Amino acid sequence: MGNVGITLSRSDPAGVTMLKAFRDMGFEETERSEVLQLGGIYLVIIEHLIVPAEKYRMPPEPRPYPADYDALAERYGIDYYVVASRHWSSSGTPCLTVHPTGNFGKAMYGGRNRELQRAPANPMRDVFLELLRDPPRGYEVSLEATHHSPTEFETPMFFAELGSGKRQWADEAAGAYLAEAIMRGIASKGEAPVAVGFGGGHYCPTFTVMERETAFGHICPKYALDLLTPDLIRQMVERTVDGVDKAVLDKGMKGYQRKKVEVALKKLGVEIEHR
């Protein structure tokens, strides 16, 4: 092991933009045309959207959807994947984001109900820090809370996204910047204290600031707190694969939500920090 995978979709316009940037860096085809390589980094190109576009509808094929990332990881010695993807929001704000994946409730966009994907906190922070260096003019950089698929793979992964609409997805300069940040982040191999987060908005303003010094894994935003169960809190801790040093509870949580989370965390032996 020891290699890293990047994956993107030809059905994703931002993925197509970033594919050009990766090819320009020198990625070359292996014995399989859909797998490119540059040193110890493999670029896995798939045809299907990595996150299904239709609400509550999971495509029946292929299985596992959208590709057998675990089999590919075993074949190429991949420790984790960075998913280079589009980001969409109704605001259309130009942004560059990173986040882990998983469903706290019913699977709206793929994956399984109430299941979280294994996620590497420090590699995600490494890419985030590279995105902060000198982002394209007008682009915001932030974490996002855990959401959408995939959820089922043993190989850890996280998303690095270009958004929030068609103009940004086709922005070659921004796509190249994100692709370069992914590559520099992979090379960084940072080691910061690891945390899981509870509360706050979807774009995690408190945790985004803290990410400069702390590597966040799974984050449950304020709107999903009532969906939490002891099992999901356990998954947040256990599926943040670096090993969790603490949990951070944002100040906006309601009293009963805070109590539920604290009880579960204490049973897991996780230190609690209030913000």
Stockholm file with secondary structure:
# STOCKHOLM 1.0

chainA/1-275         MGNVGITLSRSDPAGVTMLKAFRDMGFEETERSEVLQLGGIYLVIIEHLIVPAEKYRMPPEPRPYPADYDALAERYGIDYYVVASRHWSSSGTPCLTVHPTGNFGKAMYGGRNRELQRAPANPMRDVFLELLRDPPRGYEVSLEATHHSPTEFETPMFFAELGSGKRQWADEAAGAYLAEAIMRGIASKGEAPVAVGFGGGHYCPTFTVMERETAFGHICPKYALDLLTPDLIRQMVERTVDGVDKAVLDKGMKGYQRKKVEVALKKLGVEIEHR
#=GR chainA/1-275 SS CCEEEEEEETTSHHHHHHHHHHHHHTCEECSSTTEEEETTEEEEEESSCSSCSSTTCCCSSSSSSSCCHHHHHHHHTEEEEEEEEEEECTTCCCEEEEECCBCSSSCSSSSCTTCBCCBCHHHHHHHHHHHHSSCCTTCEEEECCSCSSCCCCSSCEEEEEEEESHHHHTCHHHHHHHHHHHHHHHHHCCCCCEEEEESSCTTCHHHHHHTTTSEEEEEECGGGGGGCCHHHHHHHHHTBTTCCCEEEECTTCCHHHHHHHHHHHHHHTCEEEEC
#=GC SS_cons         CCEEEEEEETTSHHHHHHHHHHHHHTCEECSSTTEEEETTEEEEEESSCSSCSSTTCCCSSSSSSSCCHHHHHHHHTEEEEEEEEEEECTTCCCEEEEECCBCSSSCSSSSCTTCBCCBCHHHHHHHHHHHHSSCCTTCEEEECCSCSSCCCCSSCEEEEEEEESHHHHTCHHHHHHHHHHHHHHHHHCCCCCEEEEESSCTTCHHHHHHTTTSEEEEEECGGGGGGCCHHHHHHHHHTBTTCCCEEEECTTCCHHHHHHHHHHHHHHTCEEEEC
//
